[in-house]
């Protein structure tokens, strides 16, 4: 049976906001995975990608077309670590104007 984990999510990365709770179950051997959709200040995408790639837990940083500029894949040993990287470290990058976090709740 999987363990119950709690992760708080908001399109504005106020990860500690209690009204934005999202709970899901992960298997015992599954590491949490998050995808962060990033919008940057115009012309600063490369600089943002460089800074994001230096953060802990970051596995992939991809520049994309469409509404968002960058998609970041993170994986860590626990949700608290991912929450800290996204909610504290990533939001300090000045070139980032908006993020939207998606937590993977099932990995096949």
C-alpha positions in Angstrom: 0.0 0.0 0.0 1.3 3.5 -0.9 1.9 6.1 1.7 -0.2 9.3 1.8 1.7 12.5 1.1 0.5 16.0 1.2 1.7 18.7 -1.2 0.4 22.3 -1.4 0.3 23.8 -4.8 -0.7 27.2 -6.3 -0.1 28.8 -9.7 1.7 31.6 -7.9 4.0 29.2 -5.9 2.6 30.1 -2.5 3.3 26.6 -1.5 2.5 27.2 2.2 -1.0 28.4 1.6 -3.4 26.0 3.3 -6.3 26.7 1.0 -4.3 25.2 -1.9 -3.9 21.6 -0.6 -3.5 18.8 -3.1 -3.1 15.3 -1.6 -2.1 12.1 -3.5 -0.6 8.7 -2.9 2.9 7.6 -4.1 4.2 4.0 -3.9 6.8 3.3 -1.2 9.7 3.2 -3.8 8.6 6.2 -5.8 10.5 9.4 -5.6 8.3 12.5 -6.0 8.5 14.2 -9.4 7.5 17.8 -10.2 7.2 19.7 -13.5 7.4 23.4 -13.3 6.1 25.5 -16.1 8.0 28.8 -16.2 7.3 32.2 -17.9 10.3 34.5 -18.1 10.9 38.1 -18.7 11.3 38.6 -22.5 14.9 38.0 -23.6 16.1 36.4 -20.4 15.1 32.8 -21.1 18.7 31.5 -21.5 19.9 33.2 -18.3 16.9 31.8 -16.4 17.6 28.3 -17.8 21.2 28.5 -16.7 20.3 29.5 -13.1 17.5 26.9 -12.9 19.9 24.1 -14.0 22.1 24.8 -11.0 19.3 24.2 -8.4 19.2 20.9 -6.5 16.8 18.2 -7.7 16.6 19.6 -11.2 16.8 16.8 -13.8 15.9 18.6 -17.0 15.4 22.1 -18.2 13.7 22.5 -21.6 13.0 25.6 -23.5 9.5 25.3 -25.1 7.2 27.3 -27.3 3.7 28.3 -26.4 2.3 30.0 -23.3 5.3 29.0 -21.1 9.0 29.5 -21.9 10.6 26.7 -19.9 9.6 23.3 -18.5 11.6 22.1 -15.6 11.6 18.5 -14.3 12.6 18.0 -10.7 12.9 14.8 -8.6 13.9 14.5 -5.0 14.0 12.2 -2.0 10.9 13.8 -0.5 8.2 16.4 -1.1 9.6 18.8 1.4 12.9 19.0 -0.6 11.0 19.7 -3.8 8.8 22.2 -2.1 11.8 24.1 -0.8 13.6 24.1 -4.2 10.4 25.3 -6.0 8.9 27.6 -3.3 12.1 29.2 -2.0 15.0 28.8 -4.4 13.4 29.0 -7.8 11.2 32.0 -7.0 14.4 34.0 -6.2 15.5 33.9 -9.8 14.7 37.5 -11.0 14.2 36.5 -14.7 11.3 34.3 -13.8 8.0 36.2 -13.8 5.5 33.2 -13.3 5.6 29.5 -12.4 3.0 26.8 -12.4 3.8 23.6 -10.6 2.5 20.1 -11.6 3.2 17.2 -9.3 3.3 13.7 -10.8 0.9 11.5 -8.9 1.5 8.3 -10.9 4.6 7.2 -12.7 4.4 4.3 -15.1 
